[in-house]
């Protein structure tokens, strides 16, 4: 790969030409983002002498493209801040700004400050419309805004993660190409790949982006069967030749000059016998004897030092067979790549979806179609200037798009900004060779050579290390230019034990060879030990960070440990944990659906969906979120009232879910069961678990918008738990904010970050070649060699090493003050006592130190010692002092809150009839207190649990309540009892038409849905008919005479309580005007002001009068006589139903007053009816029914009591 002479200009951002195509190569820490912001301000203001853009641009016209969402947010924030500051500088004419600020430097270029202020103000106001996008966001926006020109759907479904689609496609391919094979061929495939997943892991890099050129993929075969048959034929040819010439083969070798030490009589006899046996056997598979290569012509030539080489056609045939031994595997891989890509395309078309790569492909195709120039012109007019950040992470498709739009149009401007030394995302599809191709085509190149991040010593150390070889990044198109330090960072220093520490420290394990595992274990422990020393000595006052004559103690947050893999990160976490040092692995991608909180939440929601099912309810109560112990659960077996309370609570959560959504339910559960308080107080990981719970709530709320009902949402949650996807950003566990914690990150994740102190404990590690892929050095075309030819292996290894070197550069340039590196004479082969060559030279660090040469531990030691100076030090490993670090938290101070002199109405709440009587009749356990007090924004608000449970059937909580009993005969008196039965009966009545007989199949369906036997259909049908026809009031009135036009089921009301309502006042009033109330015990609720909420079972009109009807499913006895008027009155008194009908009457009275002209209570209100459903008896019409009408005076007095008008 030859390099033409490229001229680099030192970039002056104040005079940088803003037209045409230009490339800026900005090394790490040299102010790339600063430069982008400065150019952005120049474009907004239209300044820069003769090199300014020909007119000021708006934020909507300056396109800034980067490669991650995080980068777009950061850029938008930085640009907005600088626009604002620039405007202030214009207003104040620079007064109050530092002399070195960009604002003062730009001011002299601004001729009309009033115009500049207006332009900047307009930019500030429109910053949300600024064209700052990821590459995929840009493509999507262009395609959708130009749907006709691009042929794009207006609202395509974007697949954020194609992993699942790829898995489905691979399974489809496997099913079509594996299951139909015969035994021998399927055995071969299974030996190579145990499952579709194993195949997918190997071909995954080639399923997106452009298809590379495959070398030796045997395209002449139409099917794998044909390929397999051909290979079997080749085996047969070798076998036949061997048998025909077996009597001369040994003589040919014995009489030749082949190495007789290897080809001695003993070896030859053994090899010959094994191969002879194979040759005379039936060919059932493709397996060859392991000794066969000994008789290949190429190997015999290598083993012969003179010209007397044994030669024969059988040796050539063996050579040909071994060379083609991978042909079957290669064919299957190639076919899999092509077919799976096609399957994915078809699935996307079927689903009407596209992936992120499709956005690029679609825009590229649109730009090169017949309307391409029209589309390109639209884009140029919309975005006359473009800055592409992180351009080293581009690929050929991305460059092709921008090259098609802007190449040759000098009235526009496009600036490519990147650093090829930091191109480390090849695994994501980034292609450094696409960058190099673009670099070759761009005429003007600029560099930034001042590092504003790191200390002068750190910069010098990096310069020294990467100048050890001529081409430190293998390719000369990726040069390393010496970087200068900023004058502001000259005095930066890491002081350890009162002495200045070298910027770069190598911890060297001085042995002849070190295994991978030993290296990892020792260096992880050493890294933790050093961090412990730094923190301990900093606490003792002998270690600090020095800057601008200020000493800053070293804290855990100043330290970053960089690793290559998650496995290495876990090793560091464990090592730090042994030293009692808290840490967080920033790259540890785990799905929140994999947590215990997700499983607990699933059980909780299942309990809410089916509170009548004892097992699901108990599972929900046993979760850590609710927290009932085994003892508490056991008590429910004997405490039926408490069980009923939980059933009703969960049933009303379901109602809340159906009316207000999942977020309201989770909030209610958190408040009632004090989940936040309990988690944080009682668990060492409580804060983390609470974050997970809140995170899951957000995801459920988002999913709820796309699903039909609560059952679908629970199924969705179950699926996510079974198949979590940690690669999706919204699923990844959120990290808790801890101010004193060591960070661990992969090098890939750390790019763009900076830390005062960096540790690289495993810098000698290197990646092994998994596939042989490389680029042509002239045209940059990508090739994949499935046959692994030696010359291609070399090219692929060079590219792999180049990326490792770039990773090392990124890692070293994260540090501001200091970097510690672990190094050892690493060997991945079997260890030997002799001084053998190590594998260190295969790593990026070893390549630099040993200048690409293989060597033993002596070479590595000498290379390290030659580096020692004031910037770099080599510290021989001298053992590890593992002792815990005792973290001393910051001293706490007593804080005094400012006295609040205002008044907060603490009694305001939303309550209900049940809420007013709940405390008196059924006190809850401590963890389910009726009135929980929470603090929101420093305001104490009482939440009445009955607001969350607005409709409690108190008949379900009767003293005689039984969940289920053994029944001998089916009747209305033996129908199942309890809240489940009550809810069922209410539901059936609300859904029924009173003037039509219920259909048996409908009743059977409803019974089955609610968990009851369909054997009850006959009893239920007759029961309902009796209810519909039971005589009520006078004139033979019954429910059957009410049409749907004249009734309202489950009528909800909200009744304002405008002044503080005391139980004693309500008692006095009801006792004075209602006979039934006189028989009742006094109220015992807390004074309340707010809203009273309720649901009326039925409101109907009969003969121009409005009636209230309430269904009661209470079980009072085994006979109809148990529901006599006297018994019913006792129940009315005991359950305080008097208050219920008084409140419901008041609510309906207020409603009718506002809806009916000339409303009159005595004329328009007919009264209240209580239907005790189990007591309805055609033979005893007075049984099971309670009727009353409150006096007008009582309702008026109640109205006054609830009103603020005295």
N, C-alpha and C positions, 0 to 999 in steps of 0.2 A: 504494500500500500504506500505509494509514493505521495509525498506531500509537496504541493507547490509552495512557493515562497509567499507567506501571508504576512501582510503588514498590519501591525496593531497600533492603534492610536490610544494615548492616555485620555480617558474620558473626562471632559469638563462639563458637568451637568448643566451649567448656566449658559453654555454656548454650544450645546450638542445639537446638530442639525435635526430638525423635526420633519424630514420628508424622506421618501425612498425607503429602501430596505437596509437595516443596520443590525449588527449583532454586538451585544455587550456580554463579555465574559467576566463574571463577577465572582472572584474566589470567596470562600467562606469568610464571613465577618467583615466584608469590605463595603457594606452599605448598599446592598441591592435594593432593599425596600425603600431606603432613603432616596435613592436615585429615582425610583418609580414615582414616588410622591412628588419630588421636585419637578420632574418632567410633566406630571399631571397638572401642577400649579401653573407651569409655563403655558400649557395648552389652554387652560381655562382663561388665563389673562392675555394670551397672545403676545408674550414677550420673549426676548432672547436675541436681540439685535437682528442681524441678517439671517440668522438660522432659526427664527421663530416660524411657527406655522402661519399660513397666509391670513388666518382670521381666528379670533377666539372661538373655542369650542365649548359646548355644554357637556354636562356629565353624562348625558344620554348619547353623545357622539364619540366619547373616548372609550374605546373597548379595551378592557383589561382582562386577560384570560390567564387563569392559573389552573392547578390540577387537583385541588381539594377544596371541599366546602369550608374547612377551617381557614384555609388561606384566603378565600374570598371574604370571609367575615373580618379577618384581621386587616386585610387591605382596605376594606370599606371603612372600618373604624379609624385606621391611621389617616386615610385620605380626608375623612370628614373632620378629624381633629386639626389637621394642617390647614384645611380650607378656612376653618373658623379662626385659627390663630393668625393666618395671613390677612384676613379681613380686619381683625383687631389691630394688627400692625399697621395697616393702611389708615385706619381711623386715627390711631395715636401717632402716626408718622414715625413708627419705630421706637417710640419712647417706652422704656420698661423691658425691652428685649435684649438678650445677650448679643454681643458683637459678632459672635460666631454663628448665630442662628440663620437658617436659610431665609427667614422673612426679611431680615435687614439686608441680606445680600441681593434679594430680588427687588427690593424697593426702588433702587436707582433705575431699574429697567422700566418701571411703571410710569408712564407719562401723564395719564389721566386717572388720578386716584379715586375720584368720585365714580367713574365708570367701573374701575376695578372693584370697589366696594360693592356696587350693585351686582356685578357678575359673580362675585364670591358669595353674596347673600343668596342669589338665585341658586347657586350650586349647593349651598347648605340646605336649602329648602327641598331640593330635588334629589338629595343624596340617596334616598330609597329607590330612585329610578336609575341610579348610576349603572352603567353597563359593565359591571364587574361580575364575571361568571366563571364557572369551571368550563373546561372545553366541552363537556357534554351539555352543560346548561346553555352555552352559546349555540351549539348545534340544534338543540331542541327548540330554542326560541326562534332561530332563523327558519327552521323547517315549518313551524306552526304559523308564524307570521306571513310566510310565503307558501302556503299550502298548495296553491294552484301551480306555482312555478316548480315546487319540489315534489309534488305528488304525495305529500304527507297527509295522514289522517289528522283531523283537527285536535282530537283528544286521544292520542294513543295511550295504551297502558304501558308504563315503563317498568320493566323488570329490573329491580335494583340488584338482585343477586341471581345469577344464572346457574348456580350450583345444582339446585333441585331439577331444573330443566335438563341440565347435562346428565344428571343421574338417571332421569326418566328415559332420555334418548339412548343412553348406554345400555340400559336394561332392555329397551326395545331391540337394539342391535344384537345384544347377546341372545335374546329369545329367537330372533330370526336366523342367526348364523351359528349358534352353538347347539341348541336343543335338537336340531335335525341331523347333526353329524353322526357318523358311525362311531363305534366304540373307540377304535384306535385314534381317530382324529380328535374326538372329544377329549380323550385322555391327554393327548398332546397339548391341547388348548388349556385344559385344567392344570397341567403341570407348569405352564407358563404364567397363567393368571388364575388364581383360585376363585375369583368372583368378578362380576361386572365392575365393582368398586376398584379392584386391583388394576383392571384394564384402564379405567378412567383416570386413576392416579398417574399412570404412565403417559397417557396421550393428552392430558388436560392442557398443557401449554400450547397445543396446536389446534384447539377448538375455537379460538377467538383470534381476530386479526387476520392478516393475509396468510394464505397457505404457503409454507416454505416449499422449496424444491427438494424432493426426496431423492437420495442417491441409492441406486440398486434396490428399487422397491418392486421389481419384477412385474411390471404392468402388462407383460404379455399374457399373463394368466387371467382367465375369465372368472374363476372361482377358486376358493380355497381347496376344494376337492381336486381340481385340476392341478393346482400347485403341489398338493400333497402327493398325488399320483406320479407327477414328474420326479419328485424327490425320491420316492420309493424306487422308481426305475433307475435313478442314478445309483442308489445303493445296490440294486441287483447287478448293474454293470460292474461295479467294483467287486462284488462277491464272485461273479463269474470269472473275472480276470484273475482274481486271487487263486481260485481253485485251479484254473488252467495253468497258472505259473507258480504254484506253490512249491514245486520241486526245485526251482532255480532261484527263488527269492533269497533264501539264506546264503546260497553260494555267491550271488551278486554282491551282497553286503559284506560277506566274509572276505572276498577277494578285492574289495575296494579300499580306499584310504580313509574311510569313515572312522570317527573316533572310537577306538576299540575299548576304551575305558567305559564308555556308555553302552556301546553295542557289543558287550562281551557275550560269551556263549550262554551264560546263565540267563541273562536278560532276554537275549534273542529267542531262546527256547520257550521261555514263559510267554513272551509277547506273541510268538508265532502260534503257540497252542491256542491261546485265547481268541486270536483273530481267525484262525482256521475253524474253530468251533462256531464262531459267529457266521462265517462265510457259508458254512454248510447247513445253517439253520433256516427255517422259514421266516421271511421278512414280515413281521407283524406291526412294527412301528419304526420310527425314524432313528432310534437310538443306535449309536455306534460304540464299538469298544474304545475305552479310554486310551489304549495303546496305539490306536490306528494312526495318529499323527506322526508317530515315530517312522512310519513308512511313506510319508508324503515326500514328494520330490523336493519341495522347498526346504523342509527340515533336514533332509539328508545332505543337501548342499551346505547348510549352515554347520553341520557336524563334520564336514570334510575340509581339511586344511589344504590339500593339494588338488591337482586336476583330476585325479582318479576318483570321480564321483559315481556312485552306483546309479544307473539310469534304466528306467523301464516304463512301459505304458501303464502298468498297474500303479506305479508311484505317481504318475501324472493324474491318473483317474482319481486316486485318493486325494491328491491336492485339490482337484476340481470339486470333489464331494465335500471336503472340509470347508472350502471357500464358500460353497453354497449352503452350508449347514444351517444358516439363519434365514434362508429364503422363505420358508414357511412362516416363521414368526414375523418377518418383515412384511410379508404380504398381508397378514391378518391385521397388523398395526396400521398399515397404510389404508386398508379397506375400512377399518374402524374409524379412522380420522375422517375420511371422505364421507362415509355413510352417516356417521353421527352428526356431522355438521349439517347435512341435508335434513336429517330428522329434526334437528333443532329449528331449522328454518321453517319446516312445515308446521311444527307445533306452535311457533310464534304466529304464523299466519292463521292457524286454527283459533288461537286465543285472541287474535287481534292485538298482539303485544310486540314490543320491541325491546332490545337490550341497549345498554349504553354504547356498545360498539356499533350497533346498528344505526344509532344516531349519526355517528361519523361516516359510516358507509353510505347511508342515505343522502347526506349532504354532499359527499364526494361525488356520488353518482349524479345527483341533481346538477351539480356545477359542471359536469362533463357531458351532460345531455344536451339536446337541441336548444333548450331554453337556458343553458348554463350561463351564457354571457349576460343575459338579462338579469338572472338571479345575482350574479357576481356584482353587477352594476348597482343593484338595489342595496346590497350589503355595503359596498364602498360608499354610497351616498349616506347610508345610515350611520356607518362607523368609518369616518375618514381617517382616523388614527387608531392604531392598535399597538398595545404592549402585551407581549406573551411572556409571562413569568414562568420560571422553572422549565425553560425550554429544553433542558437536557433530558427531561422526562417525556419527551414527545415520542411519536412513532411516525412511520412513513405516511400513514393516512392523514394524520393531523397536519403534518407539514405540507402535504399535497393540497389540502383544502386552502390553507392560507396563501400558498404559492400561487394557486389558481386565481385567487381573488385579487391579490395585491402586487404580484410580480409585474414589473414594468410600468406601474402607475405611480410616477414620482410626485403627482399632486397629492397623493395620499402618503401616509407614513406608517411603517410597521417596524417595530423594534423587537427583536428576539433577545430575551435576557435569560442567561443561564450560566451554568458552570459544569462543563463535562466531567470535571473531577468529582462531582457529586451525583453522577448518574448511577443510581443504585437500585432502581426499581424495574429491572429487567423481568422479574417474576410477575409483574403486573402488566406487562406488555410494552413497557417503555423500551426504546431501541436507541442506544447510543450511536449506532451507525446511521440512523435517520438524522440525528443531530449533525454528525460529521458530513453527511451529504449536503445538508442545508448550509453548513458552514462553508463548504466548498463553493456553493452557488452564490453566497452573499459577498458582496465586494468590500464593504466597509466593516472593519472589526475594531472594537474598543475594549479596553480593560480597566479594571479598578484594582489598584495595587496597595491600598492602605487598609490594614486590618484595624477596625475600630473596637473589636471585641476583646481580644486577648492581650495578655501582658507581652512586653517586648521579649522576655526570655522564652515564653511559650512559642511565640512566632519564630524565633531563631531556632529553637529545637526542631520544629516541624520543617523549616527550611533545610536544616542540616540533614534530617532523616531522608527527605525526598530528593535531595541532591546527591545521594550516594550512587545512583545509577543514572545513565544517560536518559533513558525513557522510563521514568518511574511508573507510568501507567501503560506500559508496553507499546502503545501506539503513539507515534510522533505527532499525530493530529491532536493529541491530548497533552499539551506541554505543561510543565510545572514552572511557573514564573515565581521568582523570589518575591515574597510579600514583605512590605514594610510595616512597622508598627506605628500607631498613632502617638503623637507627642503627649497626649493626655494619659496614656497608659504606661508611660516609662517607669513609674515607680510601683506598679502593681507587684505584690509579692505575697507568697504564702509562708508565713513565719511558723516554724514548728520547733517547739521547745526553745524558743527565743532565737533560733537561727533560721536564716533564709533557706528554704527548701528548693532544690532544683525544680525547674518547670516540668521536666520529664524524668520520671524515675522508672528504671527497669528492675523488677524483682526477679532475680535470676536463680533458677534451681540448678545448681552445679552438679550434674551427674552425666554419665556417659550417654544414657538414654532414659527417657521417661515415657511411660504409657499414657494413653489418653485419659483413662480413669484416674490415675495417680495425679496427673497434671491438673485435672479439674478439681479434685478433692483438695489438693494442697493449696491451689491458687484461690479457691473460694474461701477457705479458712483464713488464708493470709490477707485477702481483701477485707474480710470482716474484722480481722484483728487490727489492721491499720486504721480502719474507720473508727473502731473503738478507741484506739490510741489518740486519734485526732480529737475526737469529741471529749474524751476524758481530760486531755491536756488543755483543751480550750476552756473547759470548766475550771481547771486549776489556774488559768490565766497565763499559760506559757505558749499558747498557740493561737494565732489569729490571722485574719486576712487584712492586708495593709493596702490602703488606697487613699491618696490625697492627704497624707499625714493622719489618717484616721484608722484606728484599730477596730476591727469588727470580729467578734468571736465567731468561731466556726460552729455552725448548726447542722443538724442532720439534713435540713432542706437544701444546704449548699452542695450536697454530694449526689452525684449520679453514677451508677454502675451500668456500663454498657455491655451487652451480650449479643450473641448471634441468634440464639434460639430460646424458646420457652423453657426447654430443659435446663439450659444454663441459668436462666433467670430464677428458676425454682431452686437450684443449688445455692445461689447467692441469698435468696430469701431464707432458706434454712440455716445457712451459716450465720447470717445476721441475727436470726432469731435466737441462736445459741448464745449470742453475745448480748441478748436483751435489747437489741436495736430495732425499733419499728421500721418497717419498709413497705413499699408498695410497688408492685410490678405493673408498670403502666401499659405494657404490651400483652398482658394476660387477658386475652379475649375469652370471656366466659359469658354465656347467655344467662340472663336473669331468670329464664324459664328452667334453668338447671338447678336452681336454688331450692332449699327447703320451704322458703316462703311461697314459692309458686305452687308446690304440692299442697301446702296448708290452705292457700287461697282457693284452690280447686275444690278441696273437701268442704270448705266453708260455703262456697257458692252452690255446690251440690246439695248441701243441707238446706239452703234457702229455697232451692227449687222444689225440694220434697221434704218439708219439715214433718210431714205425717209419717214418714218412714223412719222408724226408730234407729236403724243402723246408720243411715246417712246423717241424721241429726246428731247422734252421739259422736260420730267421726268428726263432725264440724266442731262440736263442743270440746273435743279432746285436742284440737290443734293448738299449737303454741300461741296462736293469735287470740283465741278465747281463753285457753289455759285451764280448763277444768281438770282436776286430778282424777286418778282412778277412784279415789274415795268419793269425790263429788259425783262422779258418774254412777257409782254404786248406789248412792243415796237416792238417785232419781227413781230407782226401782220401787222404793217405798213411799216417796214423796210425789204423789201424783199431781198435786197442785203446782209444785215447782216445775215438773216436766211440762205441764200444760202452759205455764208461763213461757218457757223456752219455745214451745211449739208456736204459740201465738206471736212471740217476738219474731221468729224466723218467717212466719207466714206474712207478717206485716212488712218485713224487709222485702219480701217478694212483691208486695203491693207497691212499695216505694220504688222498687226497681222498675216495675212496669209503667209507673207514672212519671218518674223523674230521672231514671237512668242509673247505670252502675256506679257512677261517681258519688251520687247521693247515698247509695247503700253503703259503700265503703266508708264514707265519712261518718255515717250514723254508727256503724259498727265500731269505728275507731274511738268515737266519743263515748259510747255507752260502755265499752269494755276497756277503755283507757289503754289502748294498744300502744300508742306512742310512749306514754309514761312507763308502762310495764317493760317494754323492750329496752328502752334506754337505761332504766334503773336496775333491771334484774339480769342483764346478759352482757358478757364481755364484748360481744359483737353486736350489741343492741342497735347502735347507730347504723351500722352496716345493714342489719336486717330491716330496720325501719325504712332506709333508703330503697331497699329492694321492694318492700311492700308498696311504697308510694310509686315506684317506677312501674310495677305491675299494674297498678291502678290506672296510670296514664295510658299504658298499652291497651288495657281493656276498654278504656273510654274511646280510644281511637278506633279499635276494631268494632265496637258497638255501632258506629256510624255506617259500617259496611254490611252489617248482618241484620237478619229479620227479627229475631227475638232473643230472649235471655237464654233459651235452650241452645240456640246456635252459638251464642257467645261462650257458654261453658264447654261446648264441643270444640270450639276454636282453641280455648285455653288448654284443653286436654291434648289436642294435636301438637300445640307448640311445646308442651312439656315432653311429649314423646319424641319429637324431632326438633330440638332447639337448634338455632342457627347463629352461633356467636359471631359470624362474619357480618351480620346485619348490624349496622351501627346503633339502631334504636333498641336492639336487644342486649347490647353489651352492658355488663354490670357497671354501674356508676361508682366512681371512687369517692370515698368519704374525704372530707377536707381536714387534713391534719397538719398543723403548722410545724411539727417537729418529726419529720419522717424522711428516711433515705429513699430516693427514687431509683428504680431499676427499669431499664428500657432496652428494647432491641435497638441496634444501630439504625435500622430502617425507620423506626418510630421516632428516633431522636433528632432526625434531620430538621434543621431550622431552629432547634432549641439551643440554649447555652446554659452552662452550669459553672460555678466557681471551681469546683473540683470534680474531676472525672476519673473513674477507674476502669481499666480494660483488663480484667483478670485472665481472659482466655484469648489473648490476641494472637496466639500461635495456631489457633484452629483454622482449618480451611475446608472448603466444600469439595466433596467428591463429585466426579462426573457421573451424572445419571443418564444423560443422552448426549449424543455427539451432534451439536448444532453449532454452526459458525456462519460467518458472512464472507462473501467475496470481497477481497481487499480493494478492488477497483470500482465495482458498481454497487457494492454494499447489499447485494442480494443475499437472503438467508437460505442456507442449505441445512438439511438434516440427513446425516449419514447413519442409516440403520445398521449397516454392515460393519461400522467402526473400523474404517481403514486408518492406517497409522498416520498418514499425512494429515488427515482430517481430524484425528484425535489431537494432534499437536495444535492445529488452528483453534479447535474448540477449547483446549486447555489454556491457550493464550487469552482468549476472551473471558474465560472464567477467572483467571488470575487477575486480569485487568479490572474486573468488577470487584474482586476482593480487595485490590489496592484502593479502589475508589471508596469502598466501605471503610477501610482503615483511615483514609484521609478525612472522611466525614466524622468518624469517631474522635480522632485527635483534635479536630478543630471545634469540638463542642466546648472545650475547657477554656476558662478565663485565666485562672491562676496556675493550675497544676493538673498533671495527668500521671497516674501510676499504671504501669503495664506489667503483667505477669508473663514471663517467658521461660522456656525450658527446651532442652534438646529432645523435642517430641518425636516419637516414632509410632507409626500405626501398624507396622509389621510386628512379627514375633521378635521380642527383645533378645539381644545377644550380649554376652559378656565382653565380646571384642569391640573395638572402636569402629563401629560401622557408621555409614552415613545416616544421618537423621532425615526426617521428612520436613524439617523446618523450612527449607528453601521453597517448598510447595505453598507455603502460606504467604500472605502479602507482606507481613513484617519480616519473615525470613528471607524473602526475595530481595528486599531492600538491604537488609543487614549483610547477607552473603552474596549480594550482587548477582543473584540468580544461579549461583553455583551450589551443587550438592556438596556436603561435607559432614564431618563428624562434630562432636561437641566442642572440640578444640577450635574449629573454625568459627563457630558461633560465639564462643567466649572471647576470642581475639577481636571479632567484629564489634562486639559490645564494648569492650575496653577501649577500642579506638575512638569511640564516640564521646568518652567522658570529658566534660568541660563544665563551665559554670552553669550551663543550661540543662545538661543531661548527666545523670548519674546512674551507675549500675550498682545495685545492692545485692550481694550474694545472699541467698536464702539461709537464714540462721535460726529457723524454728518459728513456732507460733505460740504466742502467749494468749490463750483463750480465757478471758475472764469477762464477766458481765459488766455492761455499762449501766450504771444507776442514774437514770435520767431524773434530774431535779427540775420539777415544773416551776414555771415563773411564780414568783411570790404573789400571793393574792392580797388584794386590798379590800377593806370594807368600803362599799360604795353606798352612798345615800341618795335615794331617789328624791326628786323634786316633789314637794307636797302638792297633791291634787285638791283643789278647792271647789271643783264643780260637783255636779250630782249626776249619778248614773242610776237609772231605774233598773234595779237588779231583779225585780219580780216580773219583768216583762217576759212572756214566753208564749209559745203556741201550745195549747192544751186541748182537751176533749172531755166529754162526759166521763169516759173511762179514766182519764187522767185525774179528774177531781175525786173519784172514789177509789182509785187504785191503791193508794198508800194505806188507806184504812182497811181494805178487805184482804189484800194480798201483798204484804211487805216482801221486797226482794232481798236477795243476799247482798253482801257488801259489794261484790264486783258488778252487780247489776242495779245499783241505786237508782231510784226513780229520777231524782233531780241531780244529774251530774253537772258539775261546774267546770267549764273550760275557759281558757283565757285566749281571746282573739284580739290582736292588736291592742293589748292592755285594757280591754273592756271585758268585765265578767258578764257572761251570758248564761242563764240557766236554760238547759235543754230538757224539756219534759219528754220523757221516753214515750209518752203516749202520742206525741206529735209524729214520732216515727212509726207508731202503731195506732193509727187513727180510729180503727174499728176493732174493738175486742168484744167477742161474744162472751159475755160474762156467764151465760148459761153453761159454757164449756168449762168454767172454773168452779162449778157448784161443788159443794161438799160431797155429794154423792157421785162425783165424776169417776167413771171407770173407762180406761182406755179400750178394753175389749173384754168381753165376757163370753163364756160358753153359752150358746143359745140352742134351745131345743126345738122351738118352732118359730117360723118366720112371721112376724107381725110388726106393726108400727112400734110396739113396745119393746120388741127384741132387736129392732134395727140398731146397728152399731152406734155407740155413743161417743162423745168427746168432740174436740174442736175440728177434727177432720170431717166427721159426719155433719157437724153444724155448717161448716164451710160448703160442703157438698149440697146440702139441702137449700141453703141460700142461693147458691149458683143455679140450681135447677129451677127454682121459683123465679129468679130474675130473668131466666132465658125462656120461660114458658109463656104461651098464650093462654089466658085463663078460659077462653071460650072454645078451646079445642082440646080434645083428648090427646094426651101425650102418646107418641108412637113407641112401640116396644123396642124396636131396633135402636132408636135414638137414646132411650133410657139405658139400654144395655151398653151402648158406646160410652155414655157418660159415667156409668158405674165402673166400667173397666178402666177408664182414664183416671179415675180417682182412687183406684186400688180396691174396689169392692167387688164382690162376686156378682155375676149376672143372674144368680138365682133369686136376687131381690127384685127382679123386674116386675113380676106380678104384684107383689106387695106394694112396691113403689107406685105403680100405675093406679091401683085402687086408692091408695093414700092420697095421691095428687088430685084424683077426681073428687074425692070427698072434701079436700081442702077447697077446691074451686067451687063446689056446690054447697058448702056449709052456709047455713043462713046466718046473716049478720044484721044487726040493727032491726029495723022493722021493714014492712012491705016486701018480705021475702027476698031481700037483697043478698047477693053472694058475689064472690070475685068473678064468677063466670059471666057476669053482666058488664064487666069492665072491658072495654076495647083498648087496644094499644094506644089509640089517639088520646085517651084520657088517663094515662098513667105514666109515671116516671120512676124507673128503678134506680136504686143506689144514688139518690140525689145528694150531692155534696154541698156543704155550706161552710162559710167562714164568718163567724159571729164576733164582731169587735167587743172586747171588754175594755171600755175606755177609761175606767177608773178602777182603783184597786178593789178587788172583790175579796171580802173576808168571809170565811165559812160561817161565822156566827150570824152575820147579816143575812146570808142566804137561808140559814136555818130558821131564823125568826120569820122571814117572809113566807117561806113554804109551809111552815107549821100553822101560820095564821090563816092561809087560804086553801090549803089542800088537806082533806081528811087523811089521805094515805100517808102524807108526810109526817103527820102528827104521831104516827105509829113507828116512825123510823128513828134510829139513833142519830146523834149529831154528826155533822161533817167534820173531817179532820185534815183537809188539804191545806197546803201553804197558800197564803194570800197571793192572788194572781192578777196580772194585768197583761193584756195582749190580745190574742185571737183564740176563739174556741172553734175547733174544727170537728165536723162530724159527717156521717153518711146516714141518710134515712132510707130504710129498706124499700118502702113504697109510698108514693104520694099519688092519690087518685081523686077523680072528681065523680061525684054521684049526686044527681038532682041539684046541680049548681053549687054544691058544697065541696070543700077540699078536706080530705081525710089523710091522716098519717097511719101507716100500718107497719108494725115491726114483727118480724118472724123470730120465734124463740124455739130452739130445739132441745130445751132442758128436759131431762128425764126425771119425772117426779114419782113414778111408780109403775107397777106392772099392769094396772088396769085404768080404764077411762075415768073411774071415780077418783083417781089420784089427781085429776085435773079439774076438780070441782071449783066453783068460785071462791070458796074459802081457802083452799090450798093454793090457788093461783095468787090470791091476795097476799098470803104469807111469803110467797116467792118474790112478789113485787116489792114488798117491804124489805126483805132480806137483801135483795140485789140492788136496792135503791133505784128501781126503774122509774120511780116517781120523778126523780131529777132528770132522767133521760127524756121522758115525754114532755116535761116542762121546758127544757132547753130546746128540744126539737120544735115544739109549738111556737116558742119565741122566734126561732129562726125563720120558720115558714110564715109567721105573722108579719115579720119585717119585710120579707120577700113579697108577700101579697100586697102589702100596703103600697109598695113602689110599682106594682105591675097592674093592679086592678083599679079602674076609676071608681071613686065613691066606695071604697072598700069598707066593709063593716064586719067586725069579728063575729058577732052573733049571727049575722046573715050568711057569711061566706065560709065560716070554718065549721066543719062537722064533728071533729073530735079525733081521738086517738084510739087505735085498735091494736091489741097485742094478740097475736096468733101463737098459742102454744101448740106447735104442730103435732106433737105426739098425743095430744088430748082431743083432737078433732074427732067427733063421733056423731054419725048421722042419727043415731038413736037418742043421743043426749045433746041437743043443740046448745045447751048452756055451758057445756064443758069445753075447756081449752081456749076460751075467748075472754078477754078483758077489755072493756070499753070505758072510756072516760072522756070528759071535756073540761079542761081547766077553766076556772072562772076568768072572765075578762079582766077583773081587778088584779088577779095574780099576774097575768101576762103583762099588764100595764106597769105594775110595780117592778116586775122583773126587767122590763125594758128600761125603766128608770135606773134600776140598780146597775145595769150594764152600761148605761149611757153616762157621758160626762156632764150632762145637764142636771146636776144635782140628783 
